[in-house]
Every structure is written in C-alpha cells, then in structure tokens.
Amino acid sequence: MTTAPASPLPRFPRDFLWGVSTSAAQIEGAVDEDGRGRSAWDVFAEGPGRIKDGSDARTATDHYHRYREDVALIKELGVGAYRFSVAWPRVVPDGSGAVNAAGLDFYDRLVDALLAAGVKPVPTLFHWDTPQALESAGGWLVRDTAEHFAAYADAVAARLGDRVDRWITLNEPAELTLLGYGLGQHAPGRQLVFDALPAAHHQLLGHGLAVQALRARGATGIGIANSHGPTWTASPAEADTAAADLYDLLLNRLFADPLLLGRYPDDGLAALLPGPVADDLKIISQPLDWYGINYYQPTLVGAPDPAATAPADFAGIRLPPELPFAPREIAGYPRTDFGWPVVPGALAELLRSFRERYGASLPPLVITENGCSYDGVDDTERIAFLDGHLRALHDAMDAGADVRGYFVWSLMDNFEWAEGYARRFGLVHIDYATLARTPKASYHWLRDALRDQEAPREGARG
C-alpha cells in the first residue's frame, strides 16, 4: 500500500487560491423539488443499461438539504474557495423563459453560507445538466441553446453578482461533445461521431455570450474550466503521429485555440462548423480574466491497430473502431481505481506546452479540477496522488507557469455520471444508505497541509 508523504509540501504563494469542486447534477438531488425542471441527465439515467450500476441522481448526496453540513466540512478543511455548479434546470426549468425564483433562492442561501464561513463562492454556470426541454429541441447542436444559456447566465448574475467575484461559464465542453453527442456514453446519448462538432461550436459561442452577459452585470474574475492533458504519440511512425495530432486537435486545441487565439486550429475543421464562424469567434475569444484547466491524465495515442495493446475501457468508455485514432495502454505507472495512470509530471508538461503555444495570449491559470478515484476511508493512495501533483505544480510554477489556484475534485463522493456510484473521487466519504459524511484520511492530510502553508515562515517577521 502507498504510504503518506513524509515531508511537507513546498510553500505556495500566500495569495494562492485553494479550493474543492463539485457539480450540481452529481450531489444536489432534490430533482423534483421547488420547481426544478428535468435535465438531460435525468432522462438519460432512465434508459436501461446507461448507468452501469443502475442508479440515478434523484437523491445523490442530498446536498440540496444538507448544504450547511457540507459548508461546515469545507470550512474545517481550510480551503479558501468552493467551486460548485448552478443547475440550469433549477433556475430556468425549461431552459428558456420564466426564471424559477425558488431555484435561485437555494444558491442565495448557499452563497451566503459560504461567505459566512469565510469561503469564496466560485459558481460554474453549466456542468452538463442541459434542461431537457432544450435538449428535446436539439440541445447544443442548435444555435438557440447558446442564446438561452446567455439569458440564464444573466439571471444568475443578477441575483448573485453582488457577492460573487469569480465565475466559470462552462465545464469541459470537450467531454459533453465527445461523450454526450459523439459516442452516446453520456447524456444526451447521441451517437453522431464527427457530426457532433456543432455542439462544440455552440458551447463555445454560449460561453462567449455568457461572458458578455456577465460583464454587462459588472462581473469580473471570469474564466472557463476546460479539460486538457498531454497527448503522447505511440511511435514515431507517420500513421501514429497523424493519429495523435488529430486526437490532440479534437480534445485540446479545438477548445483552447478559439478562446485564446480567436481561431480554430484547422481551417478544414472550421469549415465544417455552423456559421457565421468568423463573427462567432469574435464573441468566443473575448478576453478572460483567467483560464481553468481540469487535468487527470495524459493519453497515449496511435493509429487504429487491432494488434496493438489498447485499454479495454478507456476513461470509462469504449471507443468505436471507426475512429481514426486509438488510445493505447500507458505502462509503468500506478493506476487509480478507474484505471487511469497516475502521472504527476504530465501536469507540468501540460502547463509548459500551454506557455509555448499561447504565449502572451494566455491569461493566468487555475487548476479547476485534479483528483482520483479510490475506495476506502483510509485513502493513502489519494494522498500520494495529491502530494505528487501539487509538487509537480509547484515545480511548474518555479519554471514560470502563472498558476493562481488549485481545486481538488472532489469535496465528496458523488454520482459519477455513467459509472453511477461505483467510483469515489471524494475527500469525504458518503454512505449512500444513510448519507452520512465521513472525512477520509486525504481530507485530514489536505487540512493539515493547508495549515502548514499558513504557518509562520522561517525568517519572517511578526
């Protein structure tokens, strides 16, 4: 068994923002209460065989009713910020039209409770829970959804903007595009493969329109949470190099380049997107105050080869054989219970590549998600994971990466999408029979590490 690190973490800047993350669809429950509308995930989970353990998120961790208990856990942990998501169908039940005051009331209470605990609220406006009424009309495949998202963002900012100074528009549009619209493994369950690309463009457009709406309300501190990881090439062979480049384009550059450079990474790809693309890019690429990176693992990619060693279950999904690239097994590293390789150094590699690619166009960065799935309350493997990644992050910052914060995924065990409740990413254990919260060893380790960060420094005065 992995043992806990023996030495304390290196010191991060005093104004470095430490936080934990969750999402509404994974923890809130209360799906039929106080006027909340149905989401695409509510409907998706009802389909037979779609959630591996047959569960759903109707109760989840019951955060909707237990948020004060959860805020107390956040306060005791000692982080400075809590990244949560606002459920679009709780605020605008049909996705457009009437705003549900009772839904906004919940987030009012949550924000006030966080501030009273000395914790900065960091709301994410969209974390995959598209209102089903909009999904039935085409979801993110149609342009109207981006416009409706901006109106919803305006409604949230109107209520919470006097107390929130840091906003996230979207979470991981790449995953929603690939898994939800491309492969059908997540809600809404579409299997369009490359015909899913309009969902990518419309999410980015929705981001840009939401930034405009937030700015109009006087909001500052606006960012996005995009998933990124290094793409490693299986071999120097031309076929493998081309396959890895395409994978990297679709999972990394397709979502970062429009935001940071104002253009898509490939003209041929841009020509496939619904227009007016050039005008939309002006909206998409408005300056951000910071850029969020969700990092979990690198990916080894080569050309499709039936004889090659490939993960039987890549990142929890099976990829169709007709794709022009194929992830391969990364050997020589420990693995999480999800089967993901643990490669802290790849985080530093990723941050270096962002500096090289985007240069002066890159705003300050925040690691908006980093975490791992392990069972058990005595989760020394998670401690080793977090310790290793934080040391790699510190090294990257010493080398010049401008990173201003780090958020652990996740505060608590939760509904892990198509995996149901079989994967546990939390610092806090949830007993799903009783909903009792039990801080894990990793929670106590992080609490102590953060206290050490605040301890008087050698040679400091006062």
C-alpha positions as CSV (number, residue, x, y, z in Angstrom):
1,M,0.0,0.0,0.0
2,T,1.1,3.5,-0.8
3,T,2.2,5.5,2.3
4,A,1.5,9.1,3.1
5,P,4.3,11.6,2.1
6,A,6.8,12.1,4.8
7,S,7.8,15.7,4.0
8,P,5.5,18.8,3.9
9,L,4.5,20.4,0.6
10,P,6.7,23.2,-0.7
11,R,5.3,26.7,0.0
12,F,2.9,28.2,-2.5
13,P,2.4,32.0,-2.8
14,R,0.4,33.5,0.1
15,D,-2.4,34.6,-2.3
16,F,-2.7,31.2,-4.0
17,L,-6.3,30.1,-4.1
18,W,-7.0,26.6,-2.6
19,G,-10.4,25.0,-3.3
20,V,-12.6,22.0,-3.7
21,S,-15.0,21.3,-6.5
22,T,-18.4,19.6,-7.1
23,S,-21.3,19.8,-9.6
24,A,-25.0,20.2,-9.0
25,A,-26.1,17.1,-11.0
26,Q,-23.7,14.9,-9.1
27,I,-24.6,16.0,-5.5
28,E,-27.7,18.0,-5.1
29,G,-30.5,15.5,-5.6
30,A,-34.0,17.1,-5.0
31,V,-34.7,16.7,-8.7
32,D,-38.5,17.2,-8.2
33,E,-38.4,19.9,-5.6
34,D,-39.1,23.7,-5.6
35,G,-39.9,23.9,-9.3
36,R,-36.7,22.4,-10.8
37,G,-37.2,21.2,-14.3
38,R,-35.9,17.9,-15.8
39,S,-32.4,17.7,-17.2
40,A,-30.9,15.7,-20.0
41,W,-29.2,13.6,-17.3
42,D,-32.5,12.8,-15.5
43,V,-33.8,11.4,-18.8
44,F,-30.6,9.7,-19.8
45,A,-30.4,7.8,-16.5
46,E,-33.8,6.4,-17.0
47,G,-32.7,4.4,-20.1
48,P,-31.9,0.8,-19.3
49,G,-28.2,0.0,-19.1
50,R,-27.0,3.5,-19.4
51,I,-25.8,3.9,-15.8
52,K,-23.5,0.9,-15.0
53,D,-24.9,0.3,-11.5
54,G,-28.5,1.0,-12.5
55,S,-28.6,4.1,-10.2
56,D,-29.7,7.7,-10.8
57,A,-29.1,11.1,-9.2
58,R,-32.6,11.7,-7.7
59,T,-31.1,11.8,-4.3
60,A,-27.3,11.8,-5.0
61,T,-25.7,13.1,-1.7
62,D,-28.7,15.2,-0.9
63,H,-26.6,18.4,-0.9
64,Y,-29.7,20.4,-1.5
65,H,-30.9,19.7,2.0
66,R,-27.5,19.2,3.7
67,Y,-25.6,22.1,2.2
68,R,-24.9,23.6,5.6
69,E,-23.3,20.4,6.8
70,D,-21.2,20.4,3.6
71,V,-20.2,24.0,4.1
72,A,-19.0,23.2,7.6
73,L,-16.8,20.5,6.1
74,I,-15.4,23.0,3.6
75,K,-14.7,25.5,6.4
76,E,-13.0,22.9,8.5
77,L,-10.8,21.7,5.6
78,G,-9.4,25.2,5.4
79,V,-9.7,25.9,1.7
80,G,-10.4,29.5,0.5
81,A,-12.9,28.7,-2.2
82,Y,-15.6,26.3,-3.2
83,R,-16.4,25.6,-6.9
84,F,-20.0,24.4,-7.3
85,S,-22.3,24.5,-10.2
86,V,-25.6,26.2,-10.6
87,A,-28.2,23.8,-12.1
88,W,-29.7,25.4,-15.1
89,P,-33.0,23.5,-14.9
90,R,-33.3,24.5,-11.2
91,V,-33.1,28.2,-12.2
92,V,-34.8,28.1,-15.6
93,P,-36.8,24.9,-15.6
94,D,-37.4,24.8,-19.4
95,G,-34.1,26.3,-20.3
96,S,-35.7,29.5,-21.6
97,G,-38.5,31.7,-20.4
98,A,-39.6,32.0,-16.9
99,V,-37.0,32.1,-14.1
100,N,-37.7,30.0,-11.0
101,A,-37.2,32.2,-8.0
102,A,-37.1,29.2,-5.6
103,G,-34.2,27.8,-7.5
104,L,-32.2,31.0,-7.2
105,D,-33.1,31.1,-3.5
106,F,-31.2,27.9,-2.9
107,Y,-28.0,29.4,-4.4
108,D,-28.6,32.6,-2.5
109,R,-28.6,30.5,0.7
110,L,-25.5,28.6,-0.4
111,V,-23.5,31.7,-1.3
112,D,-24.4,33.4,2.0
113,A,-23.4,30.3,4.0
114,L,-20.1,30.1,2.2
115,L,-19.3,33.7,2.8
116,A,-20.2,33.4,6.4
117,A,-17.7,30.5,6.6
118,G,-15.0,32.7,5.0
119,V,-15.1,30.7,1.8
120,K,-15.2,32.3,-1.7
121,P,-18.1,31.0,-3.8
122,V,-17.0,30.0,-7.4
123,P,-20.1,29.1,-9.4
124,T,-19.9,27.2,-12.6
125,L,-22.9,28.1,-14.8
126,F,-23.1,24.9,-16.8
127,H,-21.8,21.5,-15.8
128,W,-23.6,19.2,-18.3
129,D,-27.2,19.4,-17.0
130,T,-28.9,20.8,-20.0
131,P,-32.6,21.4,-19.4
132,Q,-34.5,18.6,-21.1
133,A,-36.9,21.0,-22.9
134,L,-33.9,22.5,-24.7
135,E,-32.4,19.1,-25.4
136,S,-35.6,17.9,-27.0
137,A,-35.3,20.9,-29.3
138,G,-31.8,19.9,-30.4
139,G,-29.7,20.8,-27.3
140,W,-26.2,22.2,-28.1
141,L,-26.5,21.1,-31.7
142,V,-28.6,24.2,-32.3
143,R,-27.6,27.8,-32.0
144,D,-30.6,28.9,-29.9
145,T,-29.2,27.0,-26.9
146,A,-26.3,29.3,-26.8
147,E,-28.6,32.3,-26.7
148,H,-30.7,30.7,-24.0
149,F,-27.6,30.0,-21.9
150,A,-26.6,33.7,-22.0
151,A,-30.1,34.7,-20.8
152,Y,-29.8,32.2,-17.9
153,A,-26.3,33.5,-17.1
154,D,-27.7,37.0,-16.9
155,A,-30.4,35.8,-14.4
156,V,-27.9,34.1,-12.1
157,A,-25.6,37.2,-12.2
158,A,-28.5,39.5,-11.4
159,R,-29.1,37.5,-8.2
160,L,-25.6,36.5,-7.1
161,G,-23.4,39.1,-8.7
162,D,-23.2,41.3,-5.6
163,R,-21.4,38.5,-3.7
164,V,-19.6,36.5,-6.3
165,D,-16.3,37.8,-7.8
166,R,-15.2,34.7,-9.7
167,W,-17.2,32.9,-12.3
168,I,-16.9,29.8,-14.5
169,T,-19.0,29.7,-17.7
170,L,-18.7,26.1,-18.9
171,N,-17.2,22.9,-17.6
172,E,-15.5,20.5,-20.0
173,P,-17.3,21.2,-23.3
174,A,-15.0,18.6,-24.9
175,E,-16.4,15.8,-22.8
176,L,-20.0,16.8,-23.5
177,T,-19.3,16.9,-27.2
178,L,-17.4,13.6,-27.4
179,L,-19.2,11.5,-24.8
180,G,-22.7,13.1,-25.0
181,Y,-23.1,13.9,-28.7
182,G,-20.4,11.9,-30.4
183,L,-20.3,8.5,-28.7
184,G,-23.6,8.4,-26.7
185,Q,-21.9,7.3,-23.4
186,H,-23.2,10.3,-21.5
187,A,-26.4,12.4,-21.8
188,P,-28.0,13.1,-24.1
189,G,-26.9,9.8,-25.6
190,R,-26.4,10.8,-29.2
191,Q,-24.0,8.8,-31.4
192,L,-23.1,11.3,-34.1
193,V,-19.3,10.9,-34.1
194,F,-17.9,13.8,-36.1
195,D,-21.4,15.2,-36.8
196,A,-21.3,16.2,-33.1
197,L,-18.9,19.1,-33.9
198,P,-21.7,21.8,-33.9
199,A,-22.1,21.0,-30.2
200,A,-18.5,22.1,-29.6
201,H,-19.0,25.4,-31.5
202,H,-22.3,26.2,-29.8
203,Q,-21.0,25.6,-26.4
204,L,-18.1,27.9,-27.1
205,L,-20.5,30.5,-28.5
206,G,-22.6,30.1,-25.4
207,H,-19.5,30.8,-23.3
208,G,-18.8,34.0,-25.2
209,L,-22.4,35.2,-25.0
210,A,-22.4,34.4,-21.2
211,V,-19.2,36.4,-20.8
212,Q,-20.9,39.4,-22.4
213,A,-23.9,38.9,-20.1
214,L,-21.7,38.7,-17.0
215,R,-19.6,41.7,-18.0
216,A,-22.9,43.7,-18.6
217,R,-23.8,42.9,-15.0
218,G,-20.4,44.2,-13.8
219,A,-18.9,40.8,-13.2
220,T,-15.1,40.3,-13.0
221,G,-13.0,37.2,-12.5
222,I,-14.5,35.3,-15.4
223,G,-13.0,32.0,-16.6
224,I,-13.8,28.6,-18.1
225,A,-13.0,25.1,-16.9
226,N,-11.6,23.1,-19.9
227,S,-10.2,19.6,-19.7
228,H,-6.7,19.1,-21.0
229,G,-4.0,16.6,-20.9
230,P,-0.8,15.9,-22.9
231,T,-1.2,13.7,-25.9
232,W,1.7,11.2,-26.2
233,T,2.4,9.5,-29.6
234,A,2.6,5.8,-29.6
235,S,5.5,5.7,-32.0
236,P,7.4,7.9,-34.5
237,A,5.6,6.2,-37.4
238,E,3.7,8.7,-39.6
239,A,0.4,7.0,-39.1
240,D,0.7,7.2,-35.3
241,T,1.9,10.8,-35.4
242,A,-1.0,11.8,-37.5
243,A,-3.5,10.0,-35.3
244,A,-2.1,11.6,-32.2
245,D,-2.2,15.0,-33.7
246,L,-5.8,14.6,-34.7
247,Y,-6.7,13.4,-31.2
248,D,-4.9,16.4,-29.6
249,L,-6.6,18.8,-32.0
250,L,-10.1,17.4,-31.1
251,L,-9.6,17.1,-27.4
252,N,-7.3,20.1,-26.6
253,R,-6.8,22.7,-29.3
254,L,-10.4,22.7,-30.6
255,F,-11.5,24.1,-27.3
256,A,-8.5,26.2,-26.3
257,D,-7.5,27.9,-29.6
258,P,-10.8,29.7,-30.2
259,L,-10.8,31.1,-26.7
260,L,-7.2,32.1,-26.5
261,L,-6.2,32.8,-30.2
262,G,-9.5,33.7,-31.7
263,R,-9.4,31.0,-34.4
264,Y,-9.9,27.2,-34.8
265,P,-6.8,25.1,-35.1
266,D,-7.6,23.8,-38.6
267,D,-9.3,25.7,-41.4
268,G,-10.9,22.5,-42.8
269,L,-12.4,21.8,-39.4
270,A,-13.7,25.4,-39.1
271,A,-15.4,24.9,-42.5
272,L,-17.5,22.1,-41.0
273,L,-18.9,24.2,-38.2
274,P,-22.2,26.1,-38.3
275,G,-21.7,29.8,-39.0
276,P,-21.2,32.6,-39.1
277,V,-17.9,31.2,-37.7
278,A,-15.7,34.3,-38.2
279,D,-18.3,36.5,-36.4
280,D,-18.8,33.9,-33.7
281,L,-15.1,33.7,-33.0
282,K,-15.1,37.4,-32.1
283,I,-17.6,36.6,-29.4
284,I,-15.9,33.4,-28.3
285,S,-12.5,35.0,-27.9
286,Q,-13.3,37.8,-25.6
287,P,-10.5,38.3,-23.0
288,L,-10.7,36.1,-20.0
289,D,-9.6,37.0,-16.5
290,W,-8.2,33.5,-16.0
291,Y,-8.3,30.1,-17.7
292,G,-9.2,26.9,-15.9
293,I,-7.6,23.6,-16.6
294,N,-9.1,20.2,-15.5
295,Y,-6.2,17.7,-15.5
296,Y,-6.4,14.0,-14.8
297,Q,-4.0,12.1,-17.1
298,P,-2.0,12.0,-20.3
299,T,-3.2,9.9,-23.3
300,L,-1.0,7.7,-25.4
301,V,-2.4,7.6,-29.0
302,G,-1.7,5.8,-32.2
303,A,-3.3,4.8,-35.4
304,P,-6.0,2.1,-35.1
305,D,-4.3,-1.3,-35.0
306,P,-6.2,-4.4,-33.8
307,A,-2.9,-6.0,-32.7
308,A,-1.9,-3.0,-30.5
309,T,-2.3,-3.1,-26.8
310,A,-5.2,-0.8,-26.0
311,P,-7.3,-0.1,-22.9
312,A,-10.3,-2.3,-22.9
313,D,-12.1,0.5,-21.2
314,F,-10.6,3.9,-21.9
315,A,-11.6,6.6,-19.4
316,G,-14.7,4.6,-18.6
317,I,-15.9,4.4,-22.2
318,R,-15.5,2.2,-25.2
319,L,-14.4,3.9,-28.4
320,P,-15.9,2.8,-31.7
321,P,-13.4,1.1,-34.1
322,E,-14.1,3.5,-36.9
323,L,-12.4,6.4,-35.2
324,P,-9.1,7.4,-36.9
325,F,-7.1,7.2,-33.7
326,A,-6.8,4.7,-30.9
327,P,-5.7,5.3,-27.3
328,R,-3.1,2.8,-26.1
329,E,-2.2,1.5,-22.7
330,I,0.3,3.6,-20.7
331,A,2.6,1.2,-18.9
332,G,4.9,1.8,-16.0
333,Y,2.7,4.0,-13.8
334,P,0.4,3.2,-10.9
335,R,-3.3,3.4,-11.6
336,T,-6.4,4.7,-9.9
337,D,-9.4,2.5,-9.3
338,F,-10.8,4.0,-12.5
339,G,-7.8,2.5,-14.3
340,W,-6.3,5.9,-15.1
341,P,-2.5,6.2,-15.0
342,V,-1.1,8.5,-12.3
343,V,1.4,10.8,-14.0
344,P,2.1,14.0,-12.0
345,G,4.9,15.1,-14.3
346,A,2.4,15.3,-17.1
347,L,0.7,18.2,-15.4
348,A,3.9,20.2,-15.6
349,E,4.4,19.1,-19.2
350,L,0.9,20.3,-20.0
351,L,1.5,23.7,-18.4
352,R,4.7,24.1,-20.3
353,S,3.0,23.3,-23.5
354,F,0.4,25.9,-22.9
355,R,3.0,28.6,-22.3
356,E,4.7,27.6,-25.5
357,R,1.6,27.5,-27.7
358,Y,-0.3,30.5,-26.3
359,G,2.4,32.8,-25.0
360,A,1.2,36.3,-24.3
361,S,-2.4,35.3,-25.2
362,L,-2.5,33.0,-22.1
363,P,-4.2,34.6,-19.0
364,P,-3.4,33.4,-15.5
365,L,-4.2,29.8,-15.0
366,V,-6.2,27.9,-12.3
367,I,-6.2,24.1,-11.9
368,T,-10.0,23.8,-11.6
369,E,-10.1,20.0,-11.2
370,N,-7.5,17.4,-10.3
371,G,-8.3,14.3,-8.4
372,C,-8.6,10.5,-8.5
373,S,-10.9,7.6,-7.7
374,Y,-10.0,5.3,-4.9
375,D,-12.2,3.3,-2.5
376,G,-11.9,3.4,1.3
377,V,-11.7,6.0,4.0
378,D,-8.0,5.3,4.7
379,D,-7.2,6.5,1.2
380,T,-3.4,6.8,1.3
381,E,-3.3,6.4,-2.5
382,R,-5.2,9.6,-2.9
383,I,-2.8,11.4,-0.5
384,A,0.1,10.3,-2.6
385,F,-1.8,11.4,-5.8
386,L,-2.5,14.9,-4.5
387,D,1.0,15.2,-3.0
388,G,2.7,14.2,-6.3
389,H,0.5,16.6,-8.4
390,L,1.0,19.5,-6.1
391,R,4.8,19.1,-6.1
392,A,4.7,18.9,-9.9
393,L,2.5,22.0,-10.0
394,H,5.0,23.8,-7.7
395,D,7.9,22.8,-10.0
396,A,5.9,24.2,-13.0
397,M,5.3,27.4,-11.2
398,D,9.0,27.7,-10.4
399,A,9.7,27.2,-14.1
400,G,7.4,30.1,-15.0
401,A,3.8,28.8,-15.1
402,D,1.5,31.5,-13.9
403,V,-0.9,29.4,-11.9
404,R,-3.1,31.2,-9.3
405,G,-5.1,28.4,-7.7
406,Y,-5.8,24.7,-7.4
407,F,-9.2,22.9,-6.8
408,V,-9.4,19.3,-5.8
409,W,-12.0,17.1,-7.4
410,S,-14.0,16.4,-5.4
411,L,-15.2,17.5,-2.0
412,M,-17.3,14.4,-1.6
413,D,-18.1,11.1,-3.2
414,N,-20.9,11.6,-5.7
415,F,-22.9,10.3,-8.7
416,E,-20.1,9.7,-11.2
417,W,-22.2,10.0,-14.4
418,A,-22.4,6.8,-16.3
419,E,-20.5,5.0,-13.6
420,G,-23.2,5.6,-11.0
421,Y,-21.9,5.4,-7.5
422,A,-19.1,2.9,-8.2
423,R,-16.3,5.5,-8.4
424,R,-15.3,7.6,-5.4
425,F,-13.4,10.8,-6.0
426,G,-14.2,12.5,-2.7
427,L,-12.2,13.8,0.2
428,V,-15.3,13.0,2.2
429,H,-16.8,9.5,2.1
430,I,-20.6,9.3,1.6
431,D,-22.5,6.3,2.9
432,Y,-25.2,6.1,0.3
433,A,-27.6,4.2,2.6
434,T,-27.5,6.8,5.3
435,L,-25.9,9.8,3.5
436,A,-23.5,10.1,6.5
437,R,-20.4,12.2,5.7
438,T,-17.1,10.9,6.9
439,P,-13.8,12.8,6.2
440,K,-11.2,10.5,4.7
441,A,-7.5,10.3,5.5
442,S,-6.9,12.6,2.4
443,Y,-9.2,15.2,3.9
444,H,-7.2,15.3,7.1
445,W,-3.9,15.3,5.1
446,L,-5.0,18.3,3.0
447,R,-6.4,20.2,6.0
448,D,-3.0,19.8,7.8
449,A,-1.1,20.7,4.6
450,L,-3.1,23.9,4.2
451,R,-2.5,24.8,7.9
452,D,1.2,24.2,7.2
453,Q,1.0,26.6,4.3
454,E,-0.3,29.3,6.6
455,A,2.2,28.7,9.4
456,P,4.9,31.4,10.0
457,R,7.7,31.0,7.6
458,E,11.3,30.7,8.6
459,G,12.9,34.2,8.8
460,A,9.6,36.0,8.6
461,R,9.0,38.9,10.9
462,G,5.9,39.3,13.1
